[in-house]
């Protein structure tokens, strides 16, 4: 069996009671010692005052120079002793002969204390064991008007009297200590109840084990976890700090806006600090601006989905062209069978020359094969939708441009900007124009369309927040296109902005030595 309490609350209460008991005991002992010291100090002051008063009294000098000093002084000293509660008052001659004493039978005997200082004209106080036992006594010289010492006055209080006096204060000290101890026990009991509620009755070892497991779980979870309390982060695990790039010194104004929302959400996409995040929020019932937020990183998956979408559309365009090619082939075969080979040759070579010219022109302008394939696929896709998609004459991309953006990143940026242009262009005059100029130092991508475009507020929203593509998603946007573009640009410290001039124009610039520019 353990001699100490198991729970943390019990151990804290026991320790507090032990400390309080020691403090109360020490305080009581110090109070008793202080009472005794104060009693001794008061006794010294009292016997000194009595001895000096009698020594300086003219009647004492007159009595000492009379024929029978005892007859005059004994009644006086007894009256003074009774009035002041001193133990004895002895008046003696310079040769130690007593003229007065509490016990009259001892008058005429020799005084037992030290009188050397008094004979030198000084007042002295000492503790001495005399006929009445140990006592504190003061002896003062008695002088005649001409300065001669004709006697001495000794006044004292016995140690027994002093002990009785300070011991009389012990009941009060004990009652005070008992009251303090009872009050402390009541306070410790209240603290123990509160600690039991706060700790669930767990012991220190159990709490430590729980904390270690709690810390290990927070570190091992591959999702970001944030607990908001009163609008401020109360708990942030390592993954959340990494994803949101926050630290203990990060000011509240620099935290993502979605942390301070109070609505319950599940798997909502956000683009923040160059990342695409999947956020879920569960408000804490009964606590204002308090919630538990989980964050999952979907950056790489979103980029891969964007590239997959581009490749899927490219494959669909190829299948469509294959279908059209099959139709042309059947037509050519039919023309040959009809005996019209010249018409068959003209139909075949015309389509081939147009396709080859387009391929040659794009290959000459763009050195990156993946980007060429993307442009060809988007051109076919636009043609199917009745939209004119053109690559401008000034477009020129060298192999060195891949040092700024990788082929996959180029596909993400150009493909999403073209998709947005195809969706946003004016149905009455549908066109999209693409300009890509890049070398080892700078890469400029400009996509214009015939649509109405977006104002600065809408564009900022579209580039900083992703919208769910699921049913019931945000009404403002339909996908993550601009958000994905923005996160690639932000990762390379580039710039991105929009304007409405000859059409809706979105421009992206990324430099090899960029140190960071605003995305507007």
Buried (B, 14 or more C-beta within 10 A) or exposed (E): EEEEBBBBBBBBBBEBBEEBBEBBEEBBEEBBEEBBEEBBEEBBEBBBBBBBBBBBBEEBBEBBEEEEBBEBBBEBBBEBBEEBEBBBBBBBBBEEBBBBBBEEEBBEBEBBBBBEBBEEEEBBBBEBEBBBEBBBBBBBBBBEEEEEBBBBBBBBBBBEBBEEBBEEBEEEBEEBBEEBBEEBBEEBEEBBEEBBEEBEBBBEEBBEEEEEEEEEEBEEBEBBBBBBBEBEBEEBBEBBBEBBEBEEEBEEEEBBEBBEBEEEBEEBBBBBBBBBBBBBBEBEEEEEBBBBBBBBBBBEEBBEBBBEBBBEBBEBBBEBBEEEEEEBEEBBEEBEEEEEEEBBEEBBEEEEEEBEEBEEEBEEBBBBEBBBBBBBBBBBBBBEEEBBBEBBEEBBBBEBBBBBBEBBBBBBBBBBBBBBBBBBBBEEEBBBBBBBBBBEEBBBBBBBBBBEBBEEEEBBBBBBBBBBEEEEBBEEBEBBBBBBBBBBBBBBBBBBBBBEEEBBBBBBBBBBEBEEBEBE
